[in-house]
Amino acid sequence: MENNIWSENIQGVLMLDLSRELRFRNDRKDLFLNIVGLKEGMTIVDVGCGPGAITRKLSSWLGNETKIIGIDRDTTFINYAKEKARKQNMYNISYLEGDALKLPLEDNSVDACISHTVIEHVPNREFLLEQKRVCKPNGRVSVMCARPDKYIKTEPKLLPKQSEREMELLDKLFKGTDEMYKKYNVGKYWPDPVELPTLFAELGFKDIQVDGIAIPVAIDDARNSYDEKVVIFETQKEQLLEVVNMGLYQNKNGLSDKEVKELKQLIEERFGKRLELIKKRKYIWDYTILLLHVVSGMVEN
Ligand SMILES: C[S@@+](CC[C@H](N)C(=O)[O-])C[C@H]1O[C@@H](n2cnc3c(N)ncnc32)[C@H](O)[C@@H]1O
């Protein structure tokens, strides 16, 4: 039976896929691979892989001798990930629809498990124990959690602002839709950074490491070509439009058709102004530096 809880109610394909493409940029490959200890030739599982952006990065970074398995219980994400990997001729990735708490894998069968922004949403003990079960001796389990409470986010004066009307329409659209977010702990993070490595130790992991990855997302950064700047801009706009569509799916009567049209137009206008600044090569330095908290541990011999 299909399960589309996440993709229909919480975060859509585009929101996850595009934002992760930006987070795991090629110029940060070595940093990322070193921190989570991934090497060519390993069998690696991405638990809760969503639409698969990280699995595709691993495929291109680590080559054909590496086997990558993406697992998620959302049917839409798995179908999307399969199709995208097929189109990109990435035959060393396989995708399985399945529960992170009951992984469809044999005991002691993989070299590493990674996950990105998943542990926050599931019973965390069972989540880690299941990955411990499928890892070979000396295998590594790495968990990456976002810390939105620690992000650096600029709000430059020249950034086209959300109008009061846009905010009012968005509020109206999302009124009463937070039940689902509460149920799946969306927007939550580890309240105390001591707890996660402590849990790894309690569950018998060895060689526990804590780390952090800071990820700047900055349109005006000199390393971005003009086309890359436009991609970041488009990503931000598409994510917001998808959020609106998801709000409409959850709360069909939240806005009238006229209000939906008005809201989308206000979003297009605001983003249109930002695009004009990019075209004129006017730098305004609207950026975010995201922080990922990473904890990993080794499965004993
Ligand atoms: C915040 S998203 C992150 C997706 C992906 N790791 C990424 O960063 O793009 C959380 C993901 O966990 C998946 N998920 C939540 N609970 C799950 C479970 N019990 N088993 C498998 N996947 C689960 C959701 O379907 C969703 O794809």
The ligand as a MOL file (V3000), in Angstrom:
LIG
                    3D

  0  0  0     0  0            999 V3000
M  V30 BEGIN CTAB
M  V30 COUNTS 27 29 0 0 0
M  V30 BEGIN ATOM
M  V30 1 C 13.1660 15.7440 6.7670 0
M  V30 2 S 12.9730 14.4470 5.6390 0 CHG=1
M  V30 3 C 14.6500 14.1690 5.1610 0
M  V30 4 C 14.8040 13.4180 3.8840 0
M  V30 5 C 16.2550 13.2430 3.3910 0
M  V30 6 N 17.0850 12.6070 4.3770 0
M  V30 7 C 16.8100 14.5850 3.0020 0
M  V30 8 O 17.5320 15.2000 3.7820 0
M  V30 9 O 16.4690 15.0460 1.8930 0 CHG=-1
M  V30 10 C 12.5900 13.0710 6.6500 0
M  V30 11 C 12.4490 11.7930 5.8430 0
M  V30 12 O 12.3010 10.6920 6.7470 0
M  V30 13 C 11.3380 9.8050 6.1960 0
M  V30 14 N 10.8180 8.9990 7.3120 0
M  V30 15 C 10.1820 9.4350 8.4220 0
M  V30 16 N 9.8820 8.3950 9.2200 0
M  V30 17 C 10.3480 7.2760 8.6020 0
M  V30 18 C 10.3640 5.8840 8.9240 0
M  V30 19 N 9.8560 5.4250 10.0560 0
M  V30 20 N 10.9260 5.0370 8.0450 0
M  V30 21 C 11.4670 5.4730 6.8860 0
M  V30 22 N 11.4930 6.7750 6.5270 0
M  V30 23 C 10.9460 7.6620 7.3820 0
M  V30 24 C 10.3340 10.7100 5.5410 0
M  V30 25 O 9.5320 10.0160 4.5950 0
M  V30 26 C 11.2340 11.7590 4.9280 0
M  V30 27 O 11.6600 11.3830 3.6530 0
M  V30 END ATOM
M  V30 BEGIN BOND
M  V30 1 1 1 2
M  V30 2 1 2 3
M  V30 3 1 2 10
M  V30 4 1 3 4
M  V30 5 1 4 5
M  V30 6 1 5 6
M  V30 7 1 5 7
M  V30 8 2 7 8
M  V30 9 1 7 9
M  V30 10 1 10 11
M  V30 11 1 11 12
M  V30 12 1 11 26
M  V30 13 1 12 13
M  V30 14 1 13 14
M  V30 15 1 13 24
M  V30 16 1 14 15
M  V30 17 1 14 23
M  V30 18 2 15 16
M  V30 19 1 16 17
M  V30 20 1 17 18
M  V30 21 2 17 23
M  V30 22 1 18 19
M  V30 23 2 18 20
M  V30 24 1 20 21
M  V30 25 2 21 22
M  V30 26 1 22 23
M  V30 27 1 24 25
M  V30 28 1 24 26
M  V30 29 1 26 27
M  V30 END BOND
M  V30 END CTAB
M  END
